[in-house]
Each structure stands twice: as structure tokens, then as C-alpha cells.
Amino acid sequence: MKKLVIPFLVVAVLTLVGAKPVEKSQLLPTNLRITVLDDLGNIVEGAVVAIFSNENDYRFETNPIAGPDETDKKGRVTFKKVPAQSYYVMVVKGDKKNDGKGVRTSKLEVGKMNKVNIVIQ
């Protein structure tokens, strides 16, 4: 019995030592949830939201990474499985928008639900 246990333990230890850890990004997607608020802090349903990877695309409203999507009854829109980087966010509802105010997110954290509030005026 001892002759079988020792080789098994050696193989098990060598397998664990040589195994690479699974990265967090492989397990959980990186998501961005944007909540749109008016200048009084009320949620805004039906606002159109798009995200852009650079300022030039944002300014000319071309090549959105995701969107345009509308906010739900809680004033939220979620972009799933996006690269972990910072984004320029465009929000419009009627004559209100966030132009020039809080348009860039921080760099997103890998494998997390990143949350951002955007105020439109």
C-alpha cells in the first residue's frame, strides 16, 4: 500500500506546483453599469447611452464600443464583456446630455461589475 501512495503524492504535488493559476478575467467578465441621473439626482429612464474607446470617436459619435442602448426604469444600462479600459460615455435624452461633464470613466477593473453614475443637464 505504501508503494502506491508515495508515487501518487509525488505526482499530485508536481502537478499542483506546475499548474498555472486561473486568471480572474477568465472566470468573470468585465462589465460596465451606467446609471443616468438628472441634475436633481433623479433616475432617468429612456436615456440613450453609448461608450467610446477614445475622445475622437466620442466627439464625432463614431465607432461606439457598445450601444446605443436605452436606460431601464431604474435609469441603468449595462454593457457586458467589455475590455478593461477607460471609456468616454455619451448620454442623451431629449435636449439633455452629459456633454463635457463626467464623460470619461476610470479604467475598469477586470472581472468586476464596474458602476458609474452620469448626470445629464
C-alpha positions as CSV (number, residue, x, y, z in Angstrom):
1,M,0.0,0.0,0.0
2,K,2.8,2.5,0.9
3,K,4.4,1.8,-2.6
4,L,1.2,3.1,-4.3
5,V,0.6,6.1,-2.0
6,I,4.1,7.7,-2.3
7,P,4.2,7.9,-6.1
8,F,0.7,9.2,-6.2
9,L,1.6,12.0,-3.8
10,V,4.7,12.9,-5.7
11,V,2.7,13.2,-9.0
12,A,0.0,15.2,-7.2
13,V,2.5,17.7,-5.8
14,L,4.3,18.1,-9.1
15,T,1.0,18.7,-10.9
16,L,-0.1,21.4,-8.4
17,V,3.3,23.1,-8.5
18,G,3.4,23.2,-12.3
19,A,-0.2,24.3,-12.7
20,K,-0.8,27.9,-13.7
21,P,-3.4,29.8,-11.7
22,V,-6.6,30.7,-13.5
23,E,-6.8,34.4,-14.0
24,K,-9.8,36.3,-12.7
25,S,-10.6,37.6,-16.2
26,Q,-11.1,34.0,-17.4
27,L,-13.7,33.4,-14.7
28,L,-15.7,36.6,-14.6
29,P,-16.4,39.1,-17.4
30,T,-15.7,42.8,-17.1
31,N,-19.0,44.7,-17.2
32,L,-19.9,48.4,-17.0
33,R,-23.2,49.5,-15.5
34,I,-24.1,53.2,-16.1
35,T,-26.8,54.9,-14.0
36,V,-28.1,58.1,-15.5
37,L,-29.3,60.9,-13.2
38,D,-30.7,64.3,-13.8
39,D,-29.3,67.4,-12.1
40,L,-31.5,66.8,-9.1
41,G,-30.3,63.2,-8.6
42,N,-33.5,61.6,-10.0
43,I,-33.1,58.5,-12.2
44,V,-33.6,59.0,-15.9
45,E,-35.5,56.3,-17.8
46,G,-35.1,56.1,-21.6
47,A,-31.9,58.0,-22.0
48,V,-29.7,56.8,-24.9
49,V,-26.2,55.7,-23.8
50,A,-23.1,54.8,-25.9
51,I,-19.5,54.2,-24.9
52,F,-16.4,55.0,-26.9
53,S,-12.8,54.0,-26.5
54,N,-11.2,57.3,-27.4
55,E,-12.1,61.0,-27.3
56,N,-12.1,61.5,-31.1
57,D,-14.7,58.8,-31.6
58,Y,-16.7,60.3,-28.8
59,R,-16.6,63.8,-30.3
60,F,-17.7,62.7,-33.7
61,E,-20.0,60.0,-32.4
62,T,-18.4,57.2,-34.5
63,N,-17.3,53.7,-33.7
64,P,-19.0,53.1,-30.3
65,I,-17.6,50.1,-28.4
66,A,-21.2,49.4,-27.2
67,G,-24.6,51.0,-27.5
68,P,-26.5,53.0,-28.1
69,D,-28.8,51.4,-25.6
70,E,-31.6,52.9,-23.5
71,T,-31.7,53.1,-19.8
72,D,-34.3,51.0,-18.0
73,K,-36.8,52.0,-15.4
74,K,-34.0,52.2,-12.8
75,G,-32.0,54.5,-15.1
76,R,-29.4,51.9,-15.8
77,V,-27.8,50.3,-18.8
78,T,-25.2,47.5,-18.6
79,F,-22.6,46.8,-21.1
80,K,-21.3,43.2,-20.7
81,K,-18.0,41.7,-21.5
82,V,-16.2,44.9,-22.4
83,P,-12.4,45.3,-22.3
84,A,-11.0,46.7,-19.0
85,Q,-10.1,50.2,-20.1
86,S,-11.5,53.7,-19.6
87,Y,-14.4,54.8,-21.7
88,Y,-15.9,58.0,-23.0
89,V,-19.7,58.0,-22.2
90,M,-22.3,59.8,-24.2
91,V,-25.8,60.1,-22.7
92,V,-28.7,61.9,-24.4
93,K,-32.4,62.3,-23.6
94,G,-34.3,65.0,-25.4
95,D,-32.4,68.2,-25.1
96,K,-30.4,67.0,-22.0
97,K,-26.9,65.4,-22.2
98,N,-23.7,65.0,-20.4
99,D,-21.6,66.8,-23.0
100,G,-18.4,67.9,-21.3
101,K,-19.5,66.7,-17.8
102,G,-18.3,63.4,-16.5
103,V,-17.7,61.9,-19.9
104,R,-14.7,59.6,-19.1
105,T,-14.7,56.6,-16.8
106,S,-11.8,55.4,-14.7
107,K,-10.1,52.3,-16.0
108,L,-12.4,49.4,-15.4
109,E,-11.4,46.6,-13.1
110,V,-11.0,43.2,-14.7
111,G,-13.7,40.6,-13.8
112,K,-16.0,43.1,-12.0
113,M,-19.3,44.9,-12.4
114,N,-17.9,48.4,-12.7
115,K,-20.5,51.1,-11.8
116,V,-20.6,54.7,-12.9
117,N,-23.2,57.5,-12.4
118,I,-23.6,60.0,-15.2
119,V,-25.5,63.3,-14.7
120,I,-27.3,64.9,-17.6
121,Q,-28.4,68.6,-17.7
